[in-house]
Amino acid sequence: MLGHLEMVQTFEDLRGKRVGIFGLGVEGQAAFRRISGVAAEIVLVDDRPSLLSGALLTGKEGLSALSTCEVVLKTPGIPRARPEVLDLERRGVTITSGLDLWLHEVDLSSVIAITGTKGKSTTTTVLGHLANRLGADTLVAGNIGVVPYDEATRSNQRFTVLELSSFQVSGLTISPPLVGVTSLGQDHLDWHGSVETYVADKLALTSRPGAQLAVVADTPQLRAVEGLLGPHPRFVVPTDFDCQLALELGLLGFHHAENVAVARTLLEAVLGPHNEAELLTAARGYAPLESRFFQLPPLGEIAVIDDSLATNPLPTIAGLSALSHDRVALIAGGQDRGVDYEPLAQALAERTMPTFVACLAEAGDVIASVTPSTDLLSVEKFASLEEAVAACLTWLSGKGALLLSPAAPSFGQFENYRDRSEAFQRAVDRHR
């Protein structure tokens, strides 16, 4: 970020200033509530200005209004390389984010940040659940849908566990001392511009000022970029107990045991060690997140798994690994963001159980093009999710696993991953 950040580090530094909010999603609306009564004037600009009364449409009018501001709070979803943002920086406007201002205000020793291409939501909620059950009042916030600086968010908790996306991390100038990293693949290349930039942005928090320890899942992808993980990365491998704890939490698959290992290590870093019986007791009552390798009611002997939040190949590969001993009908595809699907094709080719892949455009076309059919692997393209579900169930012939794990975002055919999940459930229910 450019501009005079030494002059604007906290929300209080906005007092008396003309401040713009660029992007009025969840974080932008929370920022508006937070700075109302602090900033002298507030300019609201969004691609869909109807989100807040008085907001201007992004374009000539909106950009002109933002250019008169001393500071603009940019929502994470707007790329920092977007022309409007670059133009504001050239005009000398300070570009920052509500989250960065909040981090400069709070006691960073009370904040734990978690990022990664996959697994960050599960790791964040597991850590928050265990900490709360062990008596340490903990807020789970960040990319999971709770804005920590929102006026409606409680502020007297002992710890805050933040799930942070690569969009959010790229806009931060400082870091909490403790950071968890769950995995590394490719995602959001349309936003970041290249694989290299995505990786640098995703891992930047481990070396920002304030970072002391990165607890990192011991994967080949993360080992390969050890130099980007801060001065003292601690790689963790799931133990037999982590696998047991994951099952107690209702989480299936080795990838979830990896998430639990990161969460447990972070927990020990702030609360000290607990014996296994205490942790197993604390695990009770955890509700696995929907659309994250979430088991729906089966269709007879067919397991039905909703992994709609698998928006890149990495979680889809992990899901296939968890079903390595099953016949699997996989539904994949969605918005094509230019990621490399060769690793997914390789994972499919290496399966030793019969597999059917139902591909949905646009990304499904790419997946089909790099995934040749074999004796054990059948690949077909379909025009709709309903057609794909029907074909998968016909192929399974009463036994195996039906897995929605798209390896791509939902946009284009669906509003979001939840909309895609609901459409999948409706399509499955038609066959009950």
matplotlib code that plots the C-alpha trace (Angstrom):
import matplotlib.pyplot as plt

x = [0.0, 1.2, 0.4, 1.2, 0.5, 2.7, 0.0, -3.0, -2.6, -5.7, -9.4, -8.7, -6.3, -9.3, -10.9, -11.7, -10.7, -12.7, -12.6, -13.8, -15.0, -14.4, -16.5, -19.6, -19.7, -19.6, -16.3, -17.2, -20.5, -18.8, -16.2, -19.0, -20.5, -17.0, -16.0, -19.4, -18.9, -15.1, -14.5, -15.6, -17.1, -17.6, -17.7, -19.3, -18.5, -19.4, -20.0, -23.5, -24.2, -27.7, -26.0, -26.0, -28.0, -26.1, -23.4, -22.0, -21.5, -17.9, -16.9, -16.1, -18.4, -17.3, -13.6, -13.8, -15.4, -12.8, -10.0, -11.1, -10.6, -7.5, -7.9, -9.8, -10.6, -10.6, -12.6, -10.4, -12.3, -11.2, -7.7, -5.0, -3.9, -7.4, -7.0, -9.2, -7.0, -3.8, -5.2, -6.1, -2.6, -1.1, -3.2, -1.7, -4.7, -3.7, -5.2, -5.6, -8.2, -10.3, -8.6, -5.2, -6.4, -7.9, -4.7, -2.8, -5.3, -5.5, -3.2, -1.6, -0.7, -4.4, -4.8, -4.1, -4.2, -4.8, -4.4, -3.9, -5.4, -7.6, -8.5, -8.3, -12.0, -12.0, -8.7, -10.0, -13.3, -11.7, -9.2, -11.9, -14.1, -11.4, -10.2, -13.7, -14.4, -11.2, -12.3, -10.5, -13.2, -12.4, -14.0, -13.8, -13.7, -12.3, -13.0, -15.5, -18.1, -17.5, -15.7, -13.6, -13.9, -17.6, -19.5, -21.8, -19.0, -18.1, -14.6, -13.9, -12.8, -9.4, -8.4, -9.5, -8.9, -8.8, -9.3, -7.6, -7.9, -5.1, -7.1, -7.0, -3.4, -2.1, -3.5, -1.9, 1.2, 1.6, 1.0, 0.0, 3.0, 1.3, 0.2, -1.1, -0.7, -2.8, -1.9, -0.7, -2.0, -3.2, -6.3, -7.5, -5.0, -7.4, -7.1, -3.4, -2.2, 0.2, 1.0, 4.1, 2.2, -0.6, 2.0, 3.8, 0.5, -0.8, 2.3, 3.1, 1.7, 4.4, 7.0, 5.2, 6.3, 5.2, 5.2, 7.2, 6.1, 4.4, 2.8, 2.7, 1.2, 4.1, 3.2, 5.5, 4.1, 4.8, 8.2, 9.2, 8.6, 10.1, 12.0, 8.8, 7.4, 9.1, 12.2, 10.9, 8.4, 7.3, 6.2, 3.6, 2.6, -0.6, -0.1, -2.3, -4.0, -4.7, -6.4, -8.4, -9.3, -10.4, -12.8, -14.1, -14.8, -16.7, -14.0, -13.2, -10.0, -6.3, -6.5, -8.7, -6.2, -3.6, -6.0, -6.5, -2.7, -2.2, -5.1, -3.8, -0.3, -1.6, -3.7, -0.7, 1.2, -1.3, -2.7, 0.0, -0.3, -3.5, -3.8, -5.5, -8.6, -9.2, -8.9, -11.2, -13.8, -13.3, -13.9, -17.5, -20.2, -18.2, -20.3, -18.4, -18.8, -21.3, -20.1, -16.6, -16.5, -19.8, -21.7, -25.4, -27.9, -26.9, -28.8, -29.0, -25.4, -24.2, -22.4, -23.3, -20.7, -21.0, -17.6, -18.9, -16.4, -13.6, -12.9, -9.5, -7.9, -6.2, -9.2, -10.7, -7.4, -7.6, -11.2, -10.4, -7.6, -10.0, -12.1, -9.2, -10.9, -14.3, -15.8, -16.3, -18.4, -17.0, -18.7, -16.2, -16.1, -17.3, -15.7, -12.3, -9.7, -6.7, -5.4, -3.4, -5.6, -2.8, -2.3, -6.0, -5.7, -2.7, -4.5, -7.4, -5.1, -3.4, -6.6, -6.9, -10.7, -13.2, -13.9, -16.4, -15.8, -18.8, -17.4, -19.3, -18.2, -16.0, -13.4, -14.9, -13.9, -10.3, -10.4, -11.8, -9.1, -6.3, -7.8, -7.9, -10.2, -8.7, -10.0, -10.6, -11.4, -14.4, -14.6, -17.7, -19.0, -22.5, -24.5, -26.1, -25.6, -28.9, -27.7, -24.4, -26.0, -28.3, -25.4, -23.3, -26.0, -26.6, -22.8, -22.6, -25.4, -26.3, -22.9, -20.0, -19.6, -21.1, -18.8, -19.5, -16.0, -15.8, -12.2, -13.5, -15.7, -19.4, -19.8, -21.5, -24.0, -24.6, -24.6, -22.1, -20.9, -24.0, -26.3, -24.4, -24.7, -28.4, -28.8, -26.8, -28.9, -32.1, -30.8, -29.9, -33.2, -35.0, -33.6, -34.6]
y = [0.0, 3.5, 6.8, 8.2, 5.3, 6.6, 9.3, 6.9, 3.7, 3.5, 4.4, 7.3, 8.7, 9.2, 11.7, 14.9, 13.6, 13.1, 9.3, 7.1, 3.6, 1.7, -1.5, -1.9, -5.6, -7.0, -5.3, -2.0, -1.8, -2.6, 0.1, 2.6, 1.8, 2.0, 5.4, 7.1, 9.8, 9.7, 10.9, 14.4, 13.2, 9.8, 9.0, 5.7, 4.0, 0.6, -1.3, -1.8, 1.4, 0.4, -1.5, 1.6, 4.8, 7.7, 5.5, 6.4, 4.1, 3.2, 5.1, 8.7, 10.2, 7.7, 7.9, 11.7, 11.7, 9.3, 11.4, 14.2, 12.0, 12.0, 8.3, 5.5, 2.2, -0.4, -3.6, -6.7, -8.0, -5.1, -5.9, -3.5, -3.3, -2.2, 1.0, 3.0, 2.1, 2.8, 6.2, 7.1, 6.3, 8.4, 11.3, 10.9, 9.3, 6.9, 3.4, 1.2, -1.3, -1.4, -4.6, -3.0, -0.1, -2.5, -4.5, -1.3, -0.7, -4.0, -6.0, -8.2, -10.9, -11.6, -12.2, -15.5, -15.3, -18.3, -18.4, -21.0, -22.0, -24.6, -25.6, -22.1, -21.9, -25.3, -24.6, -21.3, -22.7, -25.7, -23.5, -21.2, -24.1, -25.8, -22.5, -21.6, -25.1, -24.9, -21.7, -19.0, -16.7, -16.5, -14.7, -16.4, -13.7, -12.5, -14.0, -16.4, -13.6, -11.8, -8.4, -7.8, -4.1, -3.9, -2.0, -4.9, -7.3, -8.0, -6.7, -8.1, -11.6, -13.0, -14.0, -13.4, -16.0, -14.5, -16.4, -14.3, -14.6, -13.7, -10.6, -9.5, -10.4, -8.4, -5.3, -5.7, -3.9, -5.7, -9.2, -10.8, -12.7, -16.1, -17.2, -20.6, -21.7, -24.7, -25.3, -23.8, -24.3, -22.0, -19.7, -16.2, -15.8, -13.3, -11.1, -11.5, -11.6, -14.5, -17.7, -16.0, -13.0, -15.2, -17.2, -14.0, -12.4, -15.6, -16.0, -12.4, -12.4, -14.7, -12.0, -8.8, -6.7, -8.3, -11.9, -14.3, -17.9, -19.5, -22.9, -24.6, -27.8, -30.0, -30.3, -30.5, -27.3, -25.4, -27.0, -25.7, -22.1, -22.3, -19.1, -17.2, -18.4, -16.0, -16.4, -19.4, -21.6, -24.7, -27.5, -29.8, -33.4, -34.9, -37.4, -40.4, -38.3, -35.5, -38.1, -39.2, -35.6, -34.9, -37.8, -36.6, -33.2, -35.0, -34.2, -36.9, -37.3, -36.8, -33.2, -32.4, -34.1, -31.7, -28.8, -30.1, -30.5, -26.8, -25.7, -27.8, -26.5, -22.9, -23.7, -25.0, -21.9, -19.6, -21.8, -24.4, -28.1, -30.0, -33.8, -35.8, -36.5, -32.7, -32.1, -34.9, -33.6, -30.0, -31.3, -32.3, -30.1, -28.9, -28.4, -29.1, -26.3, -27.0, -27.3, -28.3, -32.1, -32.2, -35.4, -35.2, -38.0, -41.0, -42.4, -46.0, -47.2, -44.0, -41.5, -37.9, -35.3, -31.6, -29.9, -26.9, -24.6, -26.5, -23.6, -24.7, -28.1, -28.5, -29.4, -31.5, -33.5, -33.9, -35.0, -37.7, -38.8, -39.2, -41.5, -43.5, -46.8, -45.9, -45.8, -42.1, -40.0, -36.5, -33.3, -30.6, -27.3, -23.7, -20.3, -20.7, -18.4, -19.7, -22.1, -25.2, -28.4, -30.8, -31.7, -32.7, -34.7, -36.5, -37.2, -38.7, -40.8, -42.2, -43.5, -47.2, -47.3, -46.7, -43.0, -40.9, -37.2, -35.1, -31.8, -28.5, -25.5, -23.3, -24.9, -28.3, -27.9, -27.4, -30.3, -32.6, -31.5, -32.4, -35.6, -38.5, -41.4, -44.8, -48.2, -46.9, -43.3, -41.9, -38.2, -36.5, -33.0, -31.8, -28.7, -28.5, -29.7, -31.6, -33.6, -34.3, -35.6, -37.9, -39.3, -39.8, -41.7, -43.9, -44.6, -45.4, -47.9, -47.9, -48.0, -45.6, -41.9, -38.9, -36.0, -32.4, -30.8, -28.3, -27.2, -23.9, -20.9, -21.0, -17.7, -17.9, -20.6, -19.8, -16.8, -18.3, -21.6, -21.8, -21.4, -24.2, -26.4, -25.9, -26.7, -29.9, -31.0, -30.3, -32.4, -35.2, -35.1, -35.6, -39.1, -40.1]
z = [0.0, -0.8, 0.8, 4.2, 6.4, 9.2, 9.6, 9.4, 11.4, 13.6, 13.3, 15.7, 13.1, 10.8, 13.2, 11.4, 8.0, 4.7, 4.3, 1.5, 1.6, -1.6, -1.7, 0.5, 1.2, 4.7, 5.6, 3.9, 5.8, 9.0, 8.3, 7.7, 11.1, 12.8, 11.4, 11.7, 14.2, 13.8, 10.2, 9.3, 6.0, 4.5, 0.8, -0.2, -3.5, -4.8, -8.1, -6.7, -4.9, -3.7, -0.8, 1.3, 1.0, -0.5, -2.1, -5.5, -8.5, -9.2, -12.3, -13.1, -10.4, -7.7, -8.5, -8.6, -5.1, -3.7, -5.1, -2.8, 0.3, 2.4, 3.2, 1.4, 3.1, 0.4, 0.8, 0.4, -2.7, -4.8, -6.3, -5.3, -9.0, -10.1, -12.2, -9.8, -6.9, -8.7, -9.8, -6.3, -5.1, -7.9, -6.6, -3.1, -1.4, 1.4, 0.7, 3.7, 5.2, 8.2, 9.3, 9.2, 11.3, 13.8, 14.1, 14.9, 17.8, 19.5, 21.7, 19.0, 21.5, 21.8, 18.1, 16.2, 12.4, 10.1, 6.4, 3.6, 0.3, 1.9, 5.5, 7.0, 7.9, 9.6, 11.4, 12.6, 13.9, 15.5, 17.4, 18.5, 19.7, 21.6, 23.2, 24.3, 25.7, 27.7, 29.3, 27.2, 25.8, 22.1, 19.2, 15.7, 13.1, 9.8, 6.4, 8.1, 8.1, 11.4, 11.2, 14.3, 14.2, 13.6, 16.3, 16.6, 17.4, 21.1, 22.1, 25.6, 24.7, 25.7, 22.2, 18.6, 16.0, 12.5, 9.3, 6.6, 2.8, 0.5, -0.4, 3.3, 3.9, 0.9, 2.5, 6.0, 7.1, 10.5, 11.8, 15.1, 16.6, 16.0, 12.4, 11.2, 7.6, 6.5, 2.9, -0.4, -3.9, -6.6, -6.4, -7.2, -10.0, -11.7, -8.6, -7.9, -11.5, -11.2, -9.2, -7.8, -6.6, -5.1, -3.1, -1.9, -0.8, 0.8, 3.0, 3.6, 7.0, 8.3, 7.7, 8.3, 11.3, 14.5, 13.2, 15.5, 14.9, 11.9, 12.6, 9.2, 7.9, 6.8, 3.1, 0.1, -1.3, 1.9, 2.5, -1.0, 0.0, 3.5, 2.9, 2.6, 6.0, 8.3, 10.5, 12.6, 10.8, 12.8, 10.6, 12.1, 11.0, 12.3, 15.1, 15.8, 18.4, 15.9, 13.7, 16.8, 17.7, 14.1, 14.3, 17.7, 16.0, 13.2, 10.6, 8.0, 5.9, 6.5, 5.3, 8.3, 10.6, 9.2, 10.0, 13.6, 14.0, 13.2, 15.4, 18.4, 18.0, 18.0, 21.0, 22.9, 22.0, 23.8, 26.5, 27.1, 26.8, 27.8, 28.2, 25.5, 27.7, 28.2, 24.4, 23.5, 26.0, 24.6, 21.1, 21.9, 20.4, 17.4, 14.3, 11.1, 8.6, 5.8, 2.3, 3.5, 2.9, 4.6, 4.7, 3.6, 4.3, 2.2, -0.8, 0.4, 0.1, -1.7, 0.5, -0.5, 0.2, -0.3, -0.7, -2.6, -0.9, -2.7, -5.1, -6.3, -7.0, -3.6, -1.5, -4.3, -4.3, -0.5, -0.7, -3.3, -1.0, 1.8, -0.4, -1.8, -1.0, -2.5, -6.0, -6.5, -8.8, -8.7, -9.9, -10.8, -12.7, -12.4, -13.0, -14.7, -13.0, -14.9, -12.3, -13.2, -13.2, -14.0, -10.3, -10.2, -13.4, -11.9, -8.7, -10.7, -12.8, -9.7, -8.2, -7.9, -7.6, -10.4, -10.8, -12.8, -13.3, -14.4, -15.6, -15.6, -17.7, -17.7, -15.5, -16.3, -19.9, -18.8, -16.4, -19.1, -21.6, -19.2, -17.8, -20.3, -19.6, -18.7, -17.7, -14.2, -15.0, -17.0, -17.8, -19.3, -19.7, -18.7, -19.2, -15.7, -12.2, -12.3, -15.4, -13.7, -10.5, -12.5, -14.5, -11.4, -9.6, -12.7, -12.9, -9.2, -9.5, -5.9, -4.2, -3.7, -3.0, -4.8, -4.3, -5.2, -5.0, -7.9, -7.7, -9.0, -7.8, -8.3, -10.2, -13.5, -12.8, -9.1, -6.9, -4.5, -3.0, -0.7, -3.7, -5.4, -2.3, -2.2, -5.8, -5.3, -2.4, -4.4, -7.3, -5.0, -3.2, -6.4, -6.4, -2.9]

ax = plt.figure().add_subplot(projection="3d")
ax.plot(x, y, z, "-o")
ax.set_aspect("equal")
plt.show()
